[in-house]
Amino acid sequence: MRRTLLATVVVSMLAAPACEDREAQATWTQASGSVALSRDDAFLYVVDSDNGVLAVVDTARREKVGEVKVGLLPERVAVGADDTVYVSNRGSRSVSVIRRGDWSEAARVAVGVEPVGLSVSPTGDTLYVVNSTSRESSRHGSLMAVDTRSLAVRWELPVGDEPRGIALAQGGKRALITRFRQGDLISVDLTDADRPRVAREKTDLYARANTRDGAAASPDGLTPLPPSPDIRFQPRGMSSVAVTPDGERALATVMWAREDPLSPDGTPTPPTGGSLYGGGGPCNTGGVVAPGLVTFDTDTGTPRVDDLDRCRPPPELAPDFPPSTIISPESTHPIQGPVAAVVDPTGLWAFVVNRETDNVAIIPTGRRSGSDLMSGMGSTVRQLVRVGSGPTGIAMTRDGRRAYVYNAFDHTVTTLVSDGAGGTANVRTEGAPLPIAGDVLAPNEVAGRKLFFSALDSRMASTSVGASCASCHPDGREDGHVWGFPDGPRQTPSLAGRGMTKTGPFHWSGEFSTMRDFLDATVRHRMGGTVLDGVMVAQLSDFIDVLPAPDNPHKGEVLTEAQARGEAVFRKAACDACHGGEHFTLNTQADVGTFVTTGPLQDNAAVREVGLNTPSLLGLARTAPYLHDGSAASLKDRLLQGRESNQHGVTAQLTDAEVDDLVEYLLTL
């Protein structure tokens, strides 16, 4: 392994002009997510979201030497060229600034709502911050540029709905930003430092991944497989992006979600038994939710993606990029929930951190076969390394010989090293996990979180399904996806901040009278779990109850004039007849004229007879699209659809101005 890495580095140095090499290296980063390293690898910086701290670890002594109190719910960390450390505080609308050696918060910069992604320009003069929404509106997020000397915000650019991760390319002249719910990449041209522009708002990733151009084939394109049903998959949950050292490609973590009707055997027929979530995944995998790694060209932002029905590159593309679906090489140890990724200094390997299965997958970046891969079994993962619970980030030393993974649910750091053995056993864990912080959640909530995020615990899901509660409810929220349940189309509802355990009956159809009934049906009959006792129900319920509500830019200390008028319209239209009480739902069944009666996903007769369960309105601003089938892109769209029928509130008599005011009020909830 040592000889291979050294040879690759030498060849790459000799093969490219020095100026191009420097430009590419300027934007390559060896850290992703909740951990980062100082420029000389002497210090490891770890963000602990629960405790609201940045921990500092001396890597030589393997000892925690500092702790900095930062803002609420810190999410990610980045290090500048001068070793200044930046932390995005998702719950405080701010970024903390920490100077090396002075382990205290030097400054706090006010940014947008729920800042997540961070990146520092190669020159070190600009910090780029990705805000989930702007301070003015939840309709779009933003990219913000902060002057690192004055800490003043230079500009803010709208960049689409719910952006998350960022990577710089082309020597800092282009920013690549992930769209979380849509599962796509935004390209921003930074050539003019004062006049950024969105060069590409979206790509054709979805179309390229669902091309329907032939029968199924194996990942290596050689071994015939039985034909698969005609099914489509939506990319979503794109949380991070990493650029290769040569600067030519970007790799983004993603989750693929099935769009067509769900059934245990993968066919579009009603289920006859088995796990509902266990049939019809991409690439002939077992689960309807599959982890992925999508390759993009950094110059154009164009995706290089497999046809998911064929599970191999289309004919015009050479198979010189990782498969778009990550398949585990171990039948008893699935891979799920990719949230962070880095590419090693040679550019040969991607290290993908999987929060829901507590592992790191090591994947070749430019090939799909070889004696060190299990491509014959459908996997091109070279090695699967176990780490602690809930890993959220990884940082690699600049020589590529050591990496650090933060296990957020255990509050520990796992160290990975290359032992030089070659083959499939070249990476191993070193020593015991290093404790960073302690639990602040109650014991039941700690246990409930681990259950909620686990696609590995056999009590929660079978290995063939490989899905967790978080696979559909990322961070306890919604994924914007409409699932094809046997009783009809069902959009994922948000659980966060809605007092869900107090709003029974449960599910869109309201068929579960208690949380235990709902969890039992979901865990055992849909996810393939084996046990759901009273203790587990209590643990899951306690965790769901403490999920923080998404930050809302529309909610102030007092209502604006328009919002106050909208509150009056809410009562005038009798919205509170169904959406009343503390959680804005009276938990009743209703037919509001939205049942789907045509197409491949239809509401069945039994559901149409009793109506749909009235959902909570809390958090509306951050949960578009709306309705059980996701057919309303905005609240105004919904209010205007069927407005004259008075079936969804008494709306026929509302003026256009009243509709606008009602929307303004609903956005505050």
Steps between C-alpha positions, in 0.01 A plus 500: 500500500781743587679436173175538303413830663850639456514397137163657430601827662826512304328422170236768560770757581690424181200472271338842553633855473593642838259796477202274425604270785515790744160632390335161546666437836393844620136391515543138607411444862556189708219573749123466488221555746558535873881462510802677351878512546739790544721575201788299650276216626605577857149575623170330435191720530174324590151652508262351756148615419333380821739687729550802275879479509806476279745253653873525425707181492881481492549229238855405610400455863153375404358718773228763523675828582227760458127561484333808355138589571338600171139555391198272510505177299840546333508298181824526302854632530751640252860623531646797314845543349615682814365219724199699613213266584139566397193320639147524356245531781183361346283597796638852546509646148869562545858389434752484785858611438784337701870590472755221525661477841238721661236244573211743542245659271666809350190619317156396385372600156126536438399310185180345361257243637642159589849542352663168417766481228828691535797550270796740502644646178852387401630848575341488843327836466143372459286263703207354308195406707202297377176601674203261487273801453551873490396720792215644294343192343487122523442476127873488429832454672808706435875506451665772707852640467670624818820706497731308736691815600211729591245218551252710303255334261593608146205354314219243517375304199173298485583140404183292502299307755673350807868500396750323728855408394763696309829433325719737302646414159703661222738668741213653694325643194200267532291387794308172488204493739275205580122533499393279787140409425524511121821296495685715248797731457507877449801660328590857595748703295735692734728640229395852589552507876241776545240381250432127544241335281324167488651330196282190525197480729438130445619207291334216312604249766151356539451448126843343455445259791163383364554456128321171426739386231506126544495195724676492833869419517750446776718784631797370302290486184594137442277270706138477377231551761124438485303792357384746764164679505473842344565711807638849556711650776521855628830636635460674835687566823807636318689633801869520406729532200874438464731600214777269382863619540533559124196729519325329210213325678274538800344214697172568680331275755136427425204277587296339221127467576263284300214690333281213382255290706660312788463129551706227669615339175575819313209476257230765472234277656341504846721343766440139593744473789856581593653843559332780308825697475702198393420457132595678182812698580741632234755259356292202620567594861249402764390836639292782357745748654857463379820692577686654211803696389447715190788628287487845339742670260615814676537714188141453379321356804381213278425176687675177405242254624394142440168401351349364819286248313814363330734574787791595279618806307315581178690406182644849449673497840803292593463324839772717651293639786347335809164325463218739582360251752714383791451128559646337809751218450359331812151351494462534877632857527312753284606850398255784552484873569808649327556846653868584439777405259864577424733398220851396605806698377566258214149537365465120492262452790182656635427454870123521557362541852165326558312625805222239502727195486798621706762435235733653243496360146827524304423515128725533191436828321601387152432129454243229568696178486817349639613218723457720807130567428193281530354617170381150421263530796372837385720715725797716413568590863858405573456500873231567760641629829287499816504814713286630787134606512370773274818611315463850352841600365847397391838673471808350336864595550672652201706189435186287491632259763263584784137611529274600786124433517266665749230278648241760598267271697788358706690831518823320405767513230608185314847503344558320170849410379649326200702200612665453160381141462341560159206301364177557688656542845695821460288716734431425865390677813771597749450494875180556693264782395600831658225659715425861408189594699217351704129452447267792562187319388312281747589128488173409328557771239857381439377145445208619287727698270719197437192294416358774277819530295593132487476294182734250666310396814313180404220594738425801280563377146619199307833518321320445167294816557791704637283798597446696819235747615747772397517361146161663438507756782847657475576678828144410597365725227357422157677406178257665258432158346167337413498124565273255322333324793236233434227739622617785278767769454642616832741788543742471793379726782738685728520372858713779644345750738144380443429311824440193287438254783207715615328521160356151448361332302807462283592474132329689220217249503465516878488122526722477808333610823816496713867576446580141588269372225658737251858415596424129501360514148789710375786316668387138475280489193663764282866510603531131585591545868454218746417657835311803620435484872367765739847621589592565137168675436566730797855571386398583144207711622717696742753577228233606247355735761830689542578541129552876460269684263669643190601865533240723336597831335134606488450482875577813697430614854174659387284455192535746215189682381454254213550201730250638752244547223575144389429370850153654478452344155602163648198519729272653235573207266433255788848351467494451878202266469754229412835666572436613855670458835862517609627292207261646240320171449187358662604153379187447292449333160393717207454499124638830372469413133853379446455125454685354202275284282704462181852395410733233644470631859138527612330533836304183562126494563531432873708813553269713286206388709640613837717792390857599580643573843531874564872583521657754732573835340806565714810559290315563173761747379765229465288202384405571138362342287163455668210250525520124535598458136739797489297662223508858633837666450411790729237596756346747258476227235303291746265781600426583138437136402132424554453837665139535382392160634534588870619144552827598665378775727248772419713660231262596219431844645866589560649780296842469338640734765355284777656190346838674500456603864398147596816366339709750695343379825533129419870548434548613861365181660 
